[in-house]
Amino acid sequence: MNARASYADMPLSRVLFRYVWPFWLFRDATRGDRYARAAAYRHNRDMRIHLPGYLLRWVLVSVATFAVASGFGSLPAPHDGAVNVFAVIAAGWGIAFACCLCVLLVTSYIYLYLSRHEH
């Protein structure tokens, strides 16, 4: 069975999840005996080649969330003392931007770690 057929059978939510979340590719290298941990680590080192593509996707998502947050943040506030809905929306998009940066940092660290440590 090839990858295209398996993606065609998956629900759209799982395909999107695999498109943006890089950590599904990796195995837990802290469980099992020494040989199982070594095999999982070798697998993770082999899978690291996919991380630059995920980093590019997350950079694009980060740029988009920052642009939306900046756009809503620059809209004028109401003058009658009401809650500024645009500021609340901008804050929500700012939180999404912060989460994107966290994923970028973790993914970058994992890529650099797996590239430098051969164990």
BELVEN-V379433 format. One record per residue. N is the residue number from 0. RES is the residue in one small letter. SS is DSSP state (A for helix, B for strand, O for the rest). OMEGA is omega in whole degrees, 0 to 359 (none if undefined). Layout:
n = {N,N}
res = {RES,RES}
ss = {SS,SS}
omega = {OMEGA,OMEGA}
This chain:
n = {0,1,2,3,4,5,6,7,8,9,10,11,12,13,14,15,16,17,18,19,20,21,22,23,24,25,26,27,28,29,30,31,32,33,34,35,36,37,38,39,40,41,42,43,44,45,46,47,48,49,50,51,52,53,54,55,56,57,58,59,60,61,62,63,64,65,66,67,68,69,70,71,72,73,74,75,76,77,78,79,80,81,82,83,84,85,86,87,88,89,90,91,92,93,94,95,96,97,98,99,100,101,102,103,104,105,106,107,108,109,110,111,112,113,114,115,116,117,118}
res = {m,n,a,r,a,s,y,a,d,m,p,l,s,r,v,l,f,r,y,v,w,p,f,w,l,f,r,d,a,t,r,g,d,r,y,a,r,a,a,a,y,r,h,n,r,d,m,r,i,h,l,p,g,y,l,l,r,w,v,l,v,s,v,a,t,f,a,v,a,s,g,f,g,s,l,p,a,p,h,d,g,a,v,n,v,f,a,v,i,a,a,g,w,g,i,a,f,a,c,c,l,c,v,l,l,v,t,s,y,i,y,l,y,l,s,r,h,e,h}
ss = {O,O,A,A,A,A,A,A,A,O,O,A,A,A,A,A,A,A,A,A,O,A,A,A,A,O,O,O,O,O,O,O,O,A,A,A,A,A,A,A,A,A,A,A,A,A,A,A,A,A,A,A,A,A,A,A,A,A,A,A,A,A,A,A,A,A,A,A,A,A,A,A,A,O,O,O,O,O,O,O,O,O,O,O,A,A,A,A,A,A,A,A,A,A,A,A,A,A,A,A,A,A,A,A,A,A,A,A,A,A,A,A,A,A,A,A,O,O,O}
omega = {181,185,182,179,181,177,179,180,182,172,183,180,179,178,178,178,180,180,184,185,186,191,177,181,192,178,179,182,178,183,177,179,185,182,177,177,179,178,178,179,176,177,181,177,178,182,183,181,179,186,178,176,176,177,178,178,181,174,179,178,179,178,180,180,177,179,179,178,178,179,178,179,181,179,185,179,175,186,187,178,179,178,178,183,180,178,178,178,178,178,177,178,175,176,177,177,178,177,177,178,177,178,178,181,180,180,178,179,180,180,181,180,181,178,186,185,183,181,none}
